[in-house]
């Protein structure tokens, strides 16, 4: 469970499975950009992320770019530090058979956990061959 996280974009996916990319941006008017995903052991991955103080156009662009980058890679989520931006922002799209939707989180806090789940690791910054 996340506390104090602000989901600011939820975009459904089309029929027939996961989209190749998000719908045209609901958060801005400019084109989205794919960013380079940092790979371990890049030192920038160890930088402590800062909280977002204000959700402005730059943060909205960042979220758009995170989504565009995530959809261009084999991942279901991507955090700002993984593209070299040290802010507490991440996007996810679980794309389950029941339907998925893009969710963006700002300044999330884990306040509880329950149970376990076994899942194949899919971190885009720690690639396996």
Secondary structure, 3 states (H helix, E strand, C coil): CEECCCCCCEEECCCCCCCCCCCCCCCCCCCCCCCCCCCCCCHHHHCCCECCCCCCHHHHHHHHHHHHHHHHCCCCEEEHHHHCCCECEEEECCCECCECEEEEEECCEECCCCCCCCCCCCCCCCCCC
